[in-house]
Amino acid sequence: MANSTAYCLCGQPYDPNIFMIQCDVCRDWFHSKCSSFKEYTAVEIDKYHCPRCSNFYGPSIFKPYLNSHRHNYWEDNVADKPVQTGTVTFIRELRSRHFTSDGEIVLHIRGPQLTDHYLTQKGFNNPIIIDDKDGLELTVPPEDFTLYDIENFVGSDHEMDVIDVTRQADFRMTLGEYIAYFYGMDRRRIFNVVSLEISNTGLANQVEAPMIARKLDWVNSVWPPSYSVDAPNVQKYCLMSVKNSYTDFHIDFGGTSVWYHVLRGEKVFYFVRPTQQNLALYQQWMSSTNQSETFFGDQVDQCFKCTLRQGQTMLIPTGWIHAVLTPVDSLVFGGNFLHSLNIQMQLRIYDIEVKTKTEAKFLYPFFETIHWFAAKRMLYRMTELNAQEVRCPSNLLDGLKSILAYLKHWNSGKDMIYLQFEKNSFEQIPSEINVAKFFKEISKEIRFAERYINTLNPPKPERESKRKRKKPINKDFVDYSSNAKALECMVPERLPPKKPPPIKITLPKPYTYENVVAAPVEAPLMTEYNPSWSEPNVRPEETTAIHAGGTILKIKLGSDVEDHGVVEGSSEDTIADILALGCSDWDEKNKRKKRSHSQLEEEDALNNVHQDEDYIYPGLDNSDDDDFNLFKPRNRSSIDEPWNPKVRVGPLLPKMNRPAREGTKKQAVEKVLEAAAKRATELSEKAKAPKKPTTPKKKAKPRAKPADKATAVTCTITSASSPPPSPPPPRCLLLNEPMPPPKPFPVPPKATKVSTPKPKKGMKTVKQRLGKILKIHKMIH
């Protein structure tokens, strides 16, 4: 519409701030004041007739009441649709429901107890009810105060927002119109006033918030009086409600706390704790399309019912989700305030408001600006405490850290959805604040406060782990796996003489070595001292090497000792072979020790499972497609040992399903059955035939087996640079007596190699042949 066009009976141009309605006959637009009808009745009109057209077409036609459980009460055929919030049916069902008592969430204290020290020590995390005004320093009108007195202080033409409870919608109405409705008889529709702010009216002098709310309020403590923008006016509200008024679940804007005094009447609160889970459900519920058809109290684990009666005062902390029912006509005074006790929750609620796209008029005025001033005030307080080396309170430290994070986010300009009253985040930054310097100062003071707290409460030392630690390697550890030349290069420094223990070397197969004689017990070996290591770090006797004329090596390759002797005139190749023989055994043992504890537990669990002795259990990790033999032994021995069901087999993979060809027969199974039947017939025939006398077979000569126990001998390795010492008369190491020279070890004859045909792959052992016949490697269980 163009502004130059005249409308209505008054001939005024269009004004978007003034309500107008269109006539259904002449199609002209009219103001409600000029047409003598009320704005709140416009929704009830089905067809509007202006004053000029009503003389010819009659009065306006109103919508009929066809249901009592939907916001659009004129809709027909809606019996199967759910009940919506605020309707007559909803209020009736709500008053008949049972809820959890408020005993576990509401604190009842006396007025003198409610101080800032009490809230700082105990925390402001639960609703608080004070039964009377004594000690609160609260100022409210007398109990006989009426709505007409409010009209005298405020003015009947004062416009305000009114909530249509039955439709959960808001509209504008003057105070005079509402007072006429409040004392009138027509209450088919329920109107509720909860947002009449009276700070700039004549009624402001009649109302003062409790002293505790005034002390905590940031508007009184951080907002500069000389700032170009007036402080937010949210401290004094007058709430006028008729019977059955209902305000659905909500959180007060900006996460503000609320003081609430019932001058006359009664209020019923339905509280939900502000847990992280409940806040997430609340955000989801606020964004849902069927919000009016869902009672939020049914979505959470607990919903508490609390009744606030006439003369009582309540303080609601930050973030508490609540709905309010008015069982009787009521007059209430209250107010909102931000404070430093629950900064994190206040910022969390503001995030929810932004994400749910709350209208600007329902947000806390200049929410971001007041946080810049609050951060400035908190920085000043923290600087004082740090200078005096006083511990910073946790609510101050944590609160300033939270504010700093949000201030940086707002200053970055990355999220431009933070819009409020047509001002973005940049426009809400106070002009007197140097942002970069401000952030540095806050960060510096926070670091200092945290360091000071750490000095007062140093962190406890971590508990030592009970897990077995790997033994450290001795500094004098020598690797003998190379060769004898490496040993000759390691010439240690000389130390004061000390009597060394006997020199020993362990050989697993004594009959394979020649020229072995008994080890001498005394001199010249015992007279020399090995100056390899210092006194406190003497190597154990099993690994001590002594240099006495030649190169004398002491190595233990086994645990048990049977024979002792001296090896003389040996070559370097022989020494390398001896070292390789012992080191291979040591490497194998070391590998077994390095196996993880979890692998050993897994193998023990598998071995402890009951297994039938008459059944073959192939591994579950192997596949029938693998080429390796399932029953191939782990060692390199080719001896055909009897089958053991506990034998470890290779990993098996699950068998893949293969399509079977129709018309084929399992010939392998048939052959096995035929062979079994043939075998049974032969056995029965042999049983019937007379037995022939058997001649005992000649026992084969037993093969020479390697010694089970390791043999300890003492070796004297003579290098080329020094002549070998003359051996002393041999003595017994155990009895220390002379003993006759031992006989040389018998040299086993060389075995003749007999050429035998190489068996077919997979048919080498009995187990393999049995597996091939029974098709065991094809079975998957």
Protein Blocks (a to p, Z undefined) as FASTA:
>chain_A
ZZkbcgdjkopacdfkbccdddfklopacdfklnopafklmmmpmbdcdfklmmmnopad
ddddfbfkbfblmbghillpccdehiaklmmmmmmpccddfklmpccddfklmcfklmmm
nopabccddfblghnlpacddfklcfklmmmmnopklccddddfklopacdddfklmmmm
mmmmblfbccddfkbcfklpmklmmpccdfklmmmpmklmmmcfkbmbdcddfkbccddd
dehiacdddddehhiacddddfbdcdddddddfbfklmmmmmmmmmpmklmmpcfklmpm
bdcdddddehiacdddehiacddddfbdcdddddddddfklmmlmmmmmmmmmmnopafk
lpcehklmmmmmmmmmmmmmmmmmmmnopacdfklmmmmmmmmmmmmmmmnomammlgge
hiafklmpcfklcfklmmmmmmmmmmmmmmmmmmmmccddddddfbdcdddddfkbccfk
lbmmlmmmmccdddddddddddddddfblmlpghiacddfbdjklmpccfkbcfklcccf
klcccdehiacddddfbfbdfbdcddehiafklmmmmmmmmmmmmmmmmmmmmpcfklmm
mmmmmmmpccdfkbccddfkbcfkbmbdfklcfblcfbdcdddfkbccdddddddddddd
ehiacfklmmmmmmmmmmmmmmmmmmmpccddddddddddddddddfbacddddddddfk
bccddddddddfklopacdddddddddddddddddddddehilbmmlmmmmmnommmpcZ
Z
